[in-house]
Protein backbone atom coordinates (compact mmCIF):
# COMPACT_ATOMS: atom_id res chain seq x y z
CA UNK A 1 0.00 0.00 0.00
CA UNK A 2 2.74 2.39 0.93
CA UNK A 3 4.69 1.56 -2.23
CA UNK A 4 1.71 2.37 -4.50
CA UNK A 5 1.31 5.75 -2.77
CA UNK A 6 4.99 6.62 -3.30
CA UNK A 7 4.83 5.64 -6.99
CA UNK A 8 1.67 7.70 -7.44
CA UNK A 9 3.30 10.79 -5.82
CA UNK A 10 6.39 10.40 -8.01
CA UNK A 11 4.28 10.06 -11.19
CA UNK A 12 2.12 13.07 -10.35
CA UNK A 13 5.22 15.15 -9.54
CA UNK A 14 6.85 14.05 -12.79
CA UNK A 15 3.72 14.98 -14.78
CA UNK A 16 3.62 18.42 -13.14
CA UNK A 17 7.29 19.03 -13.99
CA UNK A 18 6.80 17.87 -17.61
CA UNK A 19 3.72 20.10 -17.97
CA UNK A 20 5.66 23.08 -16.58
CA UNK A 21 8.59 22.52 -18.97
CA UNK A 22 6.21 22.09 -21.92
CA UNK A 23 4.35 25.30 -21.05
CA UNK A 24 7.62 27.26 -20.74
CA UNK A 25 8.90 25.88 -24.06
CA UNK A 26 5.62 26.77 -25.78
CA UNK A 27 5.71 30.36 -24.41
CA UNK A 28 9.37 30.85 -25.45
CA UNK A 29 8.78 29.42 -28.92
CA UNK A 30 5.84 31.76 -29.53
CA UNK A 31 7.41 34.84 -27.89
CA UNK A 32 7.28 37.99 -30.03
CA UNK A 33 10.16 40.46 -30.19
CA UNK A 34 9.31 44.00 -29.13
CA UNK A 35 9.11 46.49 -31.97
CA UNK A 36 11.68 49.23 -31.40
CA UNK A 37 9.70 51.86 -33.32
CA UNK A 38 7.87 53.15 -30.24
CA UNK A 39 10.70 52.62 -27.76
CA UNK A 40 12.83 55.49 -26.48
CA UNK A 41 16.56 54.98 -26.93
CA UNK A 42 18.72 54.86 -23.81
CA UNK A 43 21.53 56.60 -25.69
CA UNK A 44 21.71 58.77 -28.82
CA UNK A 45 25.12 59.05 -30.48
CA UNK A 46 26.66 59.89 -33.82
CA UNK A 47 28.18 56.97 -35.70
CA UNK A 48 31.65 58.57 -35.75
CA UNK A 49 31.64 59.28 -32.00
CA UNK A 50 30.26 55.79 -31.29
CA UNK A 51 33.15 54.18 -33.19
CA UNK A 52 35.73 56.41 -31.48
CA UNK A 53 34.29 55.58 -28.06
CA UNK A 54 34.60 51.84 -28.70
CA UNK A 55 38.15 52.31 -29.98
CA UNK A 56 39.27 54.02 -26.76
CA UNK A 57 38.02 51.49 -24.19
CA UNK A 58 36.13 48.55 -25.64
CA UNK A 59 35.35 46.74 -22.36
CA UNK A 60 33.90 49.76 -20.52
CA UNK A 61 31.89 50.92 -23.53
CA UNK A 62 30.63 47.39 -24.17
CA UNK A 63 29.26 47.29 -20.60
CA UNK A 64 27.62 50.68 -21.13
CA UNK A 65 25.87 49.88 -24.43
CA UNK A 66 25.50 46.07 -24.57
CA UNK A 67 21.85 44.93 -25.02
CA UNK A 68 20.52 48.51 -24.80
CA UNK A 69 18.45 50.46 -27.32
CA UNK A 70 20.76 52.94 -29.06
CA UNK A 71 19.93 55.59 -31.64
CA UNK A 72 22.81 56.15 -34.04
CA UNK A 73 22.98 59.13 -36.42
CA UNK A 74 25.27 59.04 -39.40
CA UNK A 75 25.92 58.96 -43.11
CA UNK A 76 24.90 55.86 -45.03
CA UNK A 77 28.03 54.17 -46.34
CA UNK A 78 26.23 51.18 -47.80
CA UNK A 79 22.84 49.49 -47.92
CA UNK A 80 22.99 45.71 -48.34
CA UNK A 81 20.17 43.27 -49.04
CA UNK A 82 21.06 39.56 -49.01
CA UNK A 83 19.46 36.72 -50.94
CA UNK A 84 17.05 35.98 -48.07
CA UNK A 85 15.77 39.56 -48.07
CA UNK A 86 17.50 40.69 -44.88
CA UNK A 87 18.79 44.27 -44.97
CA UNK A 88 21.86 45.80 -43.37
CA UNK A 89 22.60 49.52 -43.38
CA UNK A 90 26.18 50.60 -42.74
CA UNK A 91 26.66 54.02 -41.11
CA UNK A 92 29.85 55.99 -40.53
CA UNK A 93 32.49 58.20 -42.06
CA UNK A 94 32.74 57.41 -45.77
CA UNK A 95 36.54 57.76 -45.67
CA UNK A 96 37.08 55.43 -42.68
CA UNK A 97 37.12 51.63 -42.64
CA UNK A 98 35.24 51.41 -39.33
CA UNK A 99 31.45 51.54 -39.29
CA UNK A 100 28.21 50.81 -37.47
CA UNK A 101 26.42 47.85 -39.07
CA UNK A 102 22.67 47.92 -38.49
CA UNK A 103 20.79 44.70 -39.20
CA UNK A 104 17.32 45.96 -39.92
CA UNK A 105 14.13 44.49 -38.48
CA UNK A 106 12.46 42.48 -41.25
CA UNK A 107 9.03 43.93 -40.35
CA UNK A 108 10.24 47.33 -41.57
CA UNK A 109 12.01 46.36 -44.81
CA UNK A 110 9.41 48.16 -46.95
CA UNK A 111 10.73 51.62 -46.07
CA UNK A 112 14.32 50.77 -46.94
CA UNK A 113 13.98 51.09 -50.72
CA UNK A 114 14.65 54.84 -50.67
CA UNK A 115 17.85 54.66 -48.60
CA UNK A 116 20.71 55.99 -50.71
CA UNK A 117 24.43 56.04 -50.13
CA UNK A 118 25.42 59.41 -48.64
CA UNK A 119 22.04 60.05 -46.96
CA UNK A 120 22.03 61.21 -43.34
CA UNK A 121 20.03 58.73 -41.28
CA UNK A 122 19.08 57.89 -37.68
CA UNK A 123 18.60 54.24 -36.77
CA UNK A 124 17.48 52.70 -33.47
CA UNK A 125 18.73 49.23 -32.65
CA UNK A 126 20.04 46.98 -29.92
CA UNK A 127 23.81 47.02 -29.53
CA UNK A 128 25.08 43.44 -29.63
CA UNK A 129 28.82 43.81 -29.99
CA UNK A 130 32.00 45.14 -31.50
CA UNK A 131 34.33 43.46 -34.01
CA UNK A 132 37.81 44.90 -34.35
CA UNK A 133 40.03 43.98 -37.29
CA UNK A 134 43.31 45.75 -38.02
CA UNK A 135 43.00 45.27 -41.78
CA UNK A 136 39.27 45.72 -42.32
CA UNK A 137 38.46 48.25 -39.60
CA UNK A 138 36.09 47.93 -36.68
CA UNK A 139 32.36 47.28 -36.80
CA UNK A 140 29.78 47.97 -34.11
CA UNK A 141 26.77 45.70 -34.52
CA UNK A 142 23.17 46.85 -33.98
CA UNK A 143 20.34 44.33 -34.37
CA UNK A 144 16.59 44.73 -34.98
CA UNK A 145 17.19 48.21 -36.36
CA UNK A 146 14.40 50.59 -37.32
CA UNK A 147 14.72 53.95 -38.99
CA UNK A 148 14.10 56.76 -36.49
CA UNK A 149 14.08 59.57 -39.01
CA UNK A 150 15.27 60.38 -42.48
CA UNK A 151 17.15 63.63 -42.85
PAGU-88930 format. One record per residue: residue number from 1; x negated, y, z negated of N, C-alpha, C, CB in turn. Coordinates in nm, 4 decimals, padded with zeros to 6 digits. Glycine has a CB too. Example, Ala and Ser with C-alpha at 12.3 -4.5 7.8 and 13.67 -1.06 7.14 Angstrom:
BEGIN
  seq      n_px      n_py      n_pz     ca_px     ca_py     ca_pz      c_px      c_py      c_pz     cb_px     cb_py     cb_pz
    1  -01.3190  -00.5690  -00.7800  -01.2300  -00.4500  -00.7800  -01.3200  -00.3300  -00.7800  -01.1308  -00.4473  -00.9046
    2  -01.2850  -00.2250  -00.7080  -01.3670  -00.1060  -00.7140  -01.2900   00.0030  -00.7870  -01.4084  -00.0598  -00.5725
This chain:
BEGIN
  seq      n_px      n_py      n_pz     ca_px     ca_py     ca_pz      c_px      c_py      c_pz     cb_px     cb_py     cb_pz
    1  -00.0825  -00.1190   00.0000   00.0000   00.0000   00.0000  -00.0868   00.1251   00.0000   00.0938   00.0000  -00.1203
    2  -00.1865   00.1239  -00.0829  -00.2738   00.2386  -00.0932  -00.3529   00.2584   00.0364  -00.3685   00.2224  -00.2118
    3  -00.3907   00.1497   00.0981  -00.4687   00.1556   00.2225  -00.3863   00.2180   00.3360  -00.5164   00.0139   00.2630
    4  -00.2594   00.1813   00.3474  -00.1712   00.2375   00.4500  -00.1560   00.3892   00.4317  -00.0327   00.1688   00.4453
    5  -00.1468   00.4327   00.3075  -00.1313   00.5749   00.2773  -00.2564   00.6532   00.3182  -00.1024   00.5952   00.1273
    6  -00.3737   00.5966   00.2924  -00.4994   00.6620   00.3302  -00.5116   00.6713   00.4821  -00.6201   00.5855   00.2716
    7  -00.4777   00.5638   00.5514  -00.4834   00.5643   00.6991  -00.3850   00.6671   00.7549  -00.4515   00.4225   00.7566
    8  -00.2683   00.6745   00.6981  -00.1669   00.7701   00.7436  -00.2166   00.9143   00.7234  -00.0329   00.7477   00.6674
    9  -00.2773   00.9440   00.6103  -00.3298   01.0786   00.5825  -00.4415   01.1126   00.6806  -00.3817   01.0886   00.4363
   10  -00.5291   01.0172   00.7065  -00.6391   01.0397   00.8012  -00.5848   01.0656   00.9414  -00.7350   00.9186   00.8029
   11  -00.4865   00.9872   00.9858  -00.4281   01.0057   01.1193  -00.3567   01.1406   01.1324  -00.3301   00.8922   01.1499
   12  -00.2824   01.1775   01.0318  -00.2124   01.3067   01.0352  -00.3129   01.4210   01.0374  -00.1177   01.3212   00.9137
   13  -00.4169   01.4114   00.9557  -00.5218   01.5149   00.9542  -00.5900   01.5240   01.0901  -00.6265   01.4851   00.8443
   14  -00.6204   01.4094   01.1475  -00.6850   01.4049   01.2790  -00.5953   01.4673   01.3864  -00.7196   01.2595   01.3167
   15  -00.4662   01.4383   01.3817  -00.3722   01.4978   01.4777  -00.3641   01.6489   01.4615  -00.2331   01.4365   01.4611
   16  -00.3654   01.6974   01.3393  -00.3617   01.8421   01.3144  -00.4872   01.9086   01.3694  -00.3478   01.8712   01.1632
   17  -00.6038   01.8479   01.3476  -00.7292   01.9033   01.3990  -00.7287   01.9040   01.5518  -00.8498   01.8226   01.3463
   18  -00.6853   01.7948   01.6134  -00.6799   01.7869   01.7605  -00.5840   01.8908   01.8156  -00.6371   01.6457   01.8067
   19  -00.4692   01.9092   01.7518  -00.3721   02.0100   01.7968  -00.4313   02.1502   01.7850  -00.2413   02.0004   01.7148
   20  -00.5024   02.1770   01.6761  -00.5656   02.3080   01.6582  -00.6709   02.3354   01.7643  -00.6283   02.3174   01.5204
   21  -00.7551   02.2368   01.7935  -00.8586   02.2523   01.8968  -00.7947   02.2718   02.0336  -00.9526   02.1296   01.8991
   22  -00.6896   02.1957   02.0631  -00.6210   02.2089   02.1919  -00.5577   02.3476   02.2066  -00.5134   02.0997   02.2066
   23  -00.4960   02.3970   02.1009  -00.4347   02.5299   02.1049  -00.5409   02.6375   02.1282  -00.3579   02.5581   01.9739
   24  -00.6531   02.6290   02.0564  -00.7623   02.7255   02.0735  -00.8172   02.7211   02.2162  -00.8752   02.6975   01.9724
   25  -00.8389   02.6022   02.2694  -00.8905   02.5879   02.4056  -00.7926   02.6473   02.5068  -00.9170   02.4395   02.4379
   26  -00.6634   02.6226   02.4890  -00.5622   02.6775   02.5778  -00.5631   02.8306   02.5749  -00.4241   02.6247   02.5392
   27  -00.5693   02.8893   02.4546  -00.5707   03.0359   02.4413  -00.6956   03.0948   02.5060  -00.5637   03.0772   02.2924
   28  -00.8121   03.0339   02.4860  -00.9367   03.0846   02.5449  -00.9346   03.0719   02.6969  -01.0578   03.0092   02.4875
   29  -00.8822   02.9631   02.7482  -00.8778   02.9419   02.8921  -00.7880   03.0445   02.9597  -00.8296   02.8008   02.9236
   30  -00.6804   03.0824   02.8953  -00.5841   03.1762   02.9532  -00.6035   03.3196   02.9068  -00.4451   03.1324   02.9201
   31  -00.7144   03.3482   02.8392  -00.7407   03.4839   02.7892  -00.7665   03.5782   02.9063  -00.8617   03.4846   02.6916
   32  -00.7096   03.6962   02.9004  -00.7279   03.7989   03.0032  -00.8333   03.8983   02.9564  -00.5936   03.8716   03.0345
   33  -00.9177   03.9423   03.0493  -01.0156   04.0462   03.0191  -00.9443   04.1799   03.0117  -01.1290   04.0497   03.1253
   34  -00.9897   04.2668   02.9237  -00.9310   04.4000   02.9134  -00.9749   04.4829   03.0328  -00.9716   04.4691   02.7806
   35  -00.8810   04.5582   03.0871  -00.9108   04.6492   03.1967  -00.9777   04.7735   03.1387  -00.7815   04.6865   03.2766
   36  -01.0924   04.8097   03.1931  -01.1679   04.9228   03.1403  -01.1149   05.0581   03.1873  -01.3121   04.9096   03.1794
   37  -01.0196   05.0598   03.2767  -00.9699   05.1856   03.3317  -00.9206   05.2796   03.2219  -00.8578   05.1586   03.4313
   38  -00.8436   05.2308   03.1282  -00.7871   05.3152   03.0237  -00.8737   05.3286   02.8994  -00.6551   05.2622   02.9844
   39  -00.9845   05.2581   02.8947  -01.0697   05.2623   02.7756  -01.1624   05.3834   02.7780  -01.1522   05.1337   02.7644
   40  -01.1883   05.4376   02.6594  -01.2829   05.5490   02.6480  -01.4230   05.4919   02.6328  -01.2473   05.6423   02.5274
   41  -01.5193   05.5472   02.7058  -01.6564   05.4978   02.6926  -01.7173   05.5396   02.5596  -01.7429   05.5487   02.8080
   42  -01.8018   05.4524   02.5049  -01.8718   05.4864   02.3808  -01.9867   05.5819   02.4081  -01.9240   05.3598   02.3118
   43  -02.0431   05.5735   02.5288  -02.1529   05.6603   02.5689  -02.1312   05.7033   02.7135  -02.2902   05.5887   02.5520
   44  -02.1708   05.8265   02.7447  -02.1711   05.8769   02.8816  -02.3120   05.9263   02.9108  -02.0642   05.9911   02.9023
   45  -02.3738   05.8704   03.0143  -02.5124   05.9051   03.0482  -02.5284   05.9157   03.1993  -02.6110   05.8003   02.9911
   46  -02.6333   05.9879   03.2400  -02.6661   05.9890   03.3823  -02.7506   05.8667   03.4110  -02.7406   06.1204   03.4238
   47  -02.7447   05.8175   03.5323  -02.8183   05.6967   03.5701  -02.9683   05.7159   03.5501  -02.7888   05.6593   03.7162
   48  -03.0213   05.8310   03.5873  -03.1653   05.8570   03.5753  -03.2081   05.8572   03.4283  -03.2018   05.9920   03.6418
   49  -03.1309   05.9247   03.3423  -03.1641   05.9281   03.1995  -03.1496   05.7898   03.1354  -03.0745   06.0291   03.1267
   50  -03.0502   05.7142   03.1794  -03.0263   05.5791   03.1289  -03.1478   05.4896   03.1586  -02.8973   05.5191   03.1924
   51  -03.1984   05.4974   03.2785  -03.3149   05.4179   03.3193  -03.4383   05.4599   03.2397  -03.3412   05.4334   03.4711
   52  -03.4577   05.5915   03.2248  -03.5729   05.6408   03.1477  -03.5669   05.5932   03.0031  -03.5786   05.7943   03.1518
   53  -03.4464   05.5982   02.9453  -03.4291   05.5583   02.8060  -03.4660   05.4106   02.7868  -03.2839   05.5836   02.7607
   54  -03.4249   05.3253   02.8788  -03.4603   05.1835   02.8699  -03.6101   05.1636   02.8886  -03.3830   05.1021   02.9744
   55  -03.6719   05.2436   02.9733  -03.8149   05.2306   02.9975  -03.9000   05.2673   02.8772  -03.8540   05.3157   03.1134
   56  -03.8502   05.3561   02.7925  -03.9266   05.4022   02.6757  -03.9275   05.2963   02.5651  -03.8677   05.5343   02.6217
   57  -03.8097   05.2463   02.5269  -03.8017   05.1494   02.4185  -03.6868   05.0539   02.4462  -03.7831   05.2199   02.2815
   58  -03.7160   04.9486   02.5188  -03.6129   04.8553   02.5640  -03.5350   04.7913   02.4492  -03.6756   04.7475   02.6480
   59  -03.6029   04.7457   02.3449  -03.5348   04.6745   02.2359  -03.4360   04.7637   02.1613  -03.6371   04.6190   02.1380
   60  -03.4773   04.8845   02.1269  -03.3901   04.9755   02.0522  -03.2709   05.0180   02.1379  -03.4689   05.0996   02.0051
   61  -03.2971   05.0475   02.2632  -03.1891   05.0922   02.3529  -03.0942   04.9767   02.3833  -03.2473   05.1496   02.4850
   62  -03.1478   04.8559   02.3942  -03.0633   04.7390   02.4167  -02.9669   04.7195   02.3002  -03.1493   04.6133   02.4364
   63  -03.0140   04.7380   02.1775  -02.9264   04.7291   02.0599  -02.8174   04.8355   02.0648  -03.0083   04.7436   01.9305
   64  -02.8550   04.9545   02.1099  -02.7622   05.0677   02.1130  -02.6502   05.0463   02.2150  -02.8379   05.1968   02.1451
   65  -02.6832   04.9955   02.3342  -02.5869   04.9882   02.4431  -02.5288   04.8497   02.4713  -02.6503   05.0378   02.5650
   66  -02.5920   04.7432   02.4234  -02.5498   04.6071   02.4572  -02.4038   04.5820   02.4219  -02.6377   04.5060   02.3858
   67  -02.3264   04.5300   02.5179  -02.1849   04.4933   02.5020  -02.0948   04.6111   02.4664  -02.1718   04.3878   02.3958
   68  -02.1343   04.7313   02.5046  -02.0520   04.8505   02.4798  -02.0071   04.9090   02.6134  -02.1308   04.9572   02.3967
   69  -01.8952   04.9810   02.6109  -01.8447   05.0463   02.7318  -01.9251   05.1741   02.7540  -01.6910   05.0774   02.7204
   70  -01.9897   05.1822   02.8705  -02.0763   05.2941   02.9056  -02.0226   05.3570   03.0336  -02.2251   05.2482   02.9231
   71  -02.0239   05.4892   03.0398  -01.9926   05.5588   03.1644  -02.1235   05.6142   03.2182  -01.8856   05.6732   03.1430
   72  -02.1557   05.5738   03.3408  -02.2810   05.6153   03.4039  -02.2486   05.7036   03.5242  -02.3662   05.4913   03.4471
   73  -02.3145   05.8206   03.5300  -02.2979   05.9132   03.6416  -02.4242   05.9090   03.7257  -02.2685   06.0584   03.5918
   74  -02.4084   05.9041   03.8562  -02.5272   05.9038   03.9400  -02.4954   05.9016   04.0880  -02.6128   05.7868   03.9060
   75  -02.6017   05.8996   04.1660  -02.5916   05.8964   04.3114  -02.5891   05.7515   04.3568  -02.7091   05.9734   04.3779
   76  -02.5009   05.7210   04.4506  -02.4896   05.5858   04.5034  -02.6098   05.5576   04.5941  -02.3553   05.5672   04.5810
   77  -02.6895   05.4589   04.5529  -02.8035   05.4170   04.6342  -02.7609   05.3118   04.7359  -02.9162   05.3624   04.5452
   78  -02.6643   05.2288   04.6956  -02.6229   05.1182   04.7803  -02.4885   05.0649   04.7320  -02.7295   05.0063   04.7809
   79  -02.4095   05.0159   04.8248  -02.2838   04.9488   04.7923  -02.2877   04.8125   04.8611  -02.1575   05.0340   04.8379
   80  -02.2803   04.7058   04.7814  -02.2992   04.5705   04.8335  -02.1714   04.4903   04.8119  -02.4204   04.5006   04.7654
   81  -02.1295   04.4186   04.9166  -02.0167   04.3266   04.9041  -02.0654   04.1900   04.9515  -01.8908   04.3758   04.9872
   82  -02.0554   04.0887   04.8630  -02.1060   03.9564   04.9009  -01.9997   03.8763   04.9754  -02.1525   03.8791   04.7765
   83  -02.0356   03.7544   05.0138  -01.9455   03.6716   05.0943  -01.8204   03.6284   05.0188  -02.0188   03.5494   05.1432
   84  -01.8216   03.6333   04.8870  -01.7046   03.5978   04.8073  -01.6142   03.7176   04.7812  -01.7480   03.5371   04.6757
   85  -01.6574   03.8360   04.8245  -01.5772   03.9562   04.8073  -01.6098   04.0367   04.6826  -01.4347   03.9195   04.8046
   86  -01.7104   03.9950   04.6063  -01.7496   04.0695   04.4876  -01.8350   04.1892   04.5273  -01.8257   03.9789   04.3889
   87  -01.8098   04.3030   04.4623  -01.8794   04.4269   04.4966  -01.9751   04.4686   04.3853  -01.7785   04.5389   04.5242
   88  -02.0878   04.5233   04.4277  -02.1858   04.5802   04.3370  -02.2225   04.7173   04.3886  -02.3112   04.4895   04.3237
   89  -02.2183   04.8178   04.3012  -02.2603   04.9522   04.3376  -02.3873   04.9825   04.2605  -02.1487   05.0581   04.3079
   90  -02.4882   05.0303   04.3328  -02.6180   05.0596   04.2740  -02.6312   05.2113   04.2619  -02.7346   04.9989   04.3596
   91  -02.6526   05.2590   04.1376  -02.6664   05.4021   04.1107  -02.8097   05.4332   04.0690  -02.5670   05.4474   04.0010
   92  -02.8542   05.5548   04.0983  -02.9849   05.5987   04.0526  -03.0471   05.6985   04.1472  -03.0763   05.4811   04.0357
   93  -03.1727   05.7288   04.1217  -03.2494   05.8197   04.2059  -03.2842   05.7461   04.3348  -03.3785   05.8706   04.1327
   94  -03.2520   05.8073   04.4486  -03.2744   05.7410   04.5770  -03.4222   05.7193   04.6073  -03.2118   05.8217   04.6877
   95  -03.5110   05.7911   04.5423  -03.6541   05.7764   04.5668  -03.7202   05.6762   04.4724  -03.7221   05.9103   04.5539
   96  -03.6512   05.6345   04.3678  -03.7085   05.5434   04.2680  -03.6643   05.3999   04.2958  -03.6668   05.5857   04.1250
   97  -03.7454   05.3047   04.2499  -03.7121   05.1634   04.2645  -03.6109   05.1183   04.1586  -03.8389   05.0784   04.2554
   98  -03.6134   05.1803   04.0422  -03.5242   05.1412   03.9328  -03.3826   05.1911   03.9584  -03.5761   05.1956   03.7988
   99  -03.2839   05.1173   03.9043  -03.1451   05.1537   03.9288  -03.0524   05.0956   03.8229  -03.1023   05.1068   04.0667
  100  -02.9269   05.1376   03.8295  -02.8207   05.0815   03.7470  -02.7308   05.0032   03.8421  -02.7402   05.1940   03.6678
  101  -02.7220   04.8719   03.8213  -02.6418   04.7848   03.9068  -02.5074   04.7603   03.8386  -02.7157   04.6499   03.9354
  102  -02.4013   04.8026   03.9055  -02.2667   04.7923   03.8490  -02.1881   04.6865   03.9250  -02.1935   04.9293   03.8541
  103  -02.1647   04.5727   03.8614  -02.0793   04.4697   03.9202  -01.9359   04.5122   03.8960  -02.1082   04.3271   03.8593
  104  -01.8645   04.5377   04.0032  -01.7318   04.5964   03.9918  -01.6264   04.4912   03.9587  -01.6952   04.6680   04.1206
  105  -01.5255   04.5347   03.8837  -01.4128   04.4492   03.8479  -01.3353   04.4166   03.9753  -01.3205   04.5181   03.7414
  106  -01.3106   04.2895   04.0005  -01.2462   04.2479   04.1248  -01.1023   04.2986   04.1380  -01.2476   04.0974   04.1344
  107  -01.0382   04.3379   04.0278  -00.9025   04.3927   04.0350  -00.9010   04.5306   04.1002  -00.8412   04.4007   03.8953
  108  -01.0172   04.5967   04.1062  -01.0242   04.7332   04.1569  -01.1069   04.7436   04.2856  -01.0826   04.8243   04.0508
  109  -01.1212   04.6341   04.3584  -01.2015   04.6359   04.4809  -01.1387   04.7192   04.5927  -01.2228   04.4948   04.5297
  110  -01.0085   04.7414   04.5892  -00.9409   04.8158   04.6950  -00.9906   04.9586   04.7096  -00.7939   04.8172   04.6693
  111  -01.0280   05.0233   04.6030  -01.0731   05.1619   04.6069  -01.2202   05.1785   04.6393  -01.0449   05.2266   04.4771
  112  -01.2882   05.0691   04.6704  -01.4319   05.0765   04.6941  -01.4683   05.0952   04.8407  -01.4976   04.9529   04.6424
  113  -01.3710   05.0971   04.9287  -01.3984   05.1095   05.0720  -01.4578   05.2451   05.1086  -01.2713   05.0870   05.1510
  114  -01.4223   05.3477   05.0343  -01.4651   05.4838   05.0675  -01.5932   05.5262   04.9968  -01.3559   05.5805   05.0336
  115  -01.6613   05.4343   04.9301  -01.7854   05.4664   04.8602  -01.8984   05.4690   04.9627  -01.8150   05.3631   04.7458
  116  -01.9630   05.5833   04.9743  -02.0711   05.5987   05.0709  -02.2029   05.6243   04.9998  -02.0404   05.7125   05.1684
  117  -02.3096   05.5806   05.0639  -02.4434   05.6043   05.0129  -02.4651   05.7546   05.0011  -02.5506   05.5393   05.1045
  118  -02.5172   05.7991   04.8871  -02.5415   05.9410   04.8645  -02.4307   06.0114   04.7881  -02.5614   06.0091   04.9945
  119  -02.3136   05.9468   04.7736  -02.2040   06.0053   04.6956  -02.2418   06.0134   04.5487  -02.0748   05.9231   04.7126
  120  -02.1877   06.1126   04.4790  -02.2029   06.1212   04.3341  -02.0829   06.0498   04.2733  -02.2129   06.2715   04.2844
  121  -02.1085   05.9596   04.1773  -02.0030   05.8728   04.1276  -02.0193   05.8484   03.9776  -02.0032   05.7398   04.2037
  122  -01.9073   05.8291   03.9088  -01.9078   05.7891   03.7676  -01.8417   05.6533   03.7571  -01.8347   05.8943   03.6772
  123  -01.9106   05.5599   03.6910  -01.8597   05.4238   03.6769  -01.8646   05.3848   03.5298  -01.9416   05.3236   03.7638
  124  -01.7523   05.3266   03.4818  -01.7479   05.2704   03.3468  -01.7700   05.1202   03.3583  -01.6115   05.3025   03.2750
  125  -01.8502   05.0668   03.2665  -01.8733   04.9234   03.2647  -01.9297   04.8811   03.1308  -01.9673   04.8822   03.3776
  126  -01.9478   04.7523   03.1145  -02.0042   04.6982   02.9918  -02.1504   04.6653   03.0172  -01.9256   04.5724   02.9435
  127  -02.2372   04.7227   02.9379  -02.3810   04.7022   02.9526  -02.4163   04.5604   02.9063  -02.4614   04.8091   02.8712
  128  -02.4753   04.4820   02.9974  -02.5083   04.3437   02.9635  -02.6570   04.3145   02.9657  -02.4390   04.2509   03.0573
  129  -02.7392   04.4112   03.0044  -02.8817   04.3814   02.9988  -02.9682   04.4701   03.0849  -02.9037   04.2424   03.0376
  130  -03.0965   04.4352   03.0836  -03.1996   04.5136   03.1500  -03.3018   04.4162   03.2072  -03.2667   04.6161   03.0515
  131  -03.3306   04.4291   03.3360  -03.4327   04.3462   03.4008  -03.5456   04.4369   03.4457  -03.3738   04.2662   03.5218
  132  -03.6655   04.4092   03.3983  -03.7813   04.4900   03.4347  -03.8747   04.4079   03.5222  -03.8552   04.5412   03.3087
  133  -03.9103   04.4633   03.6372  -04.0028   04.3984   03.7291  -04.1013   04.5031   03.7783  -03.9273   04.3311   03.8485
  134  -04.2295   04.4765   03.7632  -04.3314   04.5746   03.8015  -04.3293   04.6048   03.9509  -04.4692   04.5248   03.7617
  135  -04.2986   04.5069   04.0333  -04.3003   04.5268   04.1779  -04.1690   04.5817   04.2330  -04.3323   04.3972   04.2461
  136  -04.0581   04.5348   04.1781  -03.9272   04.5720   04.2321  -03.8564   04.6813   04.1537  -03.8397   04.4518   04.2370
  137  -03.9113   04.7241   04.0434  -03.8463   04.8251   03.9602  -03.7558   04.7604   03.8574  -03.7665   04.9224   04.0463
  138  -03.6958   04.8425   03.7752  -03.6089   04.7930   03.6682  -03.4621   04.8106   03.7065  -03.6389   04.8664   03.5353
  139  -03.3797   04.7206   03.6575  -03.2356   04.7279   03.6795  -03.1634   04.7167   03.5458  -03.1886   04.6166   03.7769
  140  -03.0689   04.8072   03.5248  -02.9779   04.7973   03.4114  -02.8495   04.7386   03.4683  -02.9535   04.9385   03.3399
  141  -02.7932   04.6417   03.4004  -02.6775   04.5702   03.4516  -02.5513   04.6135   03.3766  -02.6983   04.4179   03.4395
  142  -02.4501   04.6568   03.4524  -02.3169   04.6845   03.3982  -02.2194   04.5875   03.4629  -02.2738   04.8339   03.4235
  143  -02.1335   04.5255   03.3852  -02.0337   04.4329   03.4374  -01.8939   04.4896   03.4205  -02.0444   04.2974   03.3677
  144  -01.7995   04.4347   03.4998  -01.6586   04.4733   03.4977  -01.6413   04.6234   03.5197  -01.5948   04.4324   03.3652
  145  -01.7207   04.6785   03.6107  -01.7187   04.8210   03.6363  -01.5911   04.8689   03.7033  -01.8351   04.8577   03.7200
  146  -01.5511   04.9891   03.6670  -01.4398   05.0586   03.7320  -01.4843   05.2026   03.7581  -01.3087   05.0541   03.6433
  147  -01.4352   05.2584   03.8649  -01.4722   05.3953   03.8987  -01.3963   05.4916   03.8078  -01.4427   05.4256   04.0484
  148  -01.4721   05.5768   03.7376  -01.4104   05.6764   03.6488  -01.3597   05.7933   03.7300  -01.5104   05.7251   03.5419
  149  -01.4479   05.8464   03.8149  -01.4078   05.9567   03.9010  -01.5015   05.9646   04.0195  -01.4066   06.0897   03.8237
  150  -01.4473   06.0153   04.1288  -01.5271   06.0376   04.2485  -01.5541   06.1856   04.2589  -01.4560   05.9841   04.3761
  151  -01.6806   06.2214   04.2721  -01.7149   06.3629   04.2854  -01.7402   06.3978   04.4298  -01.8372   06.3974   04.2009
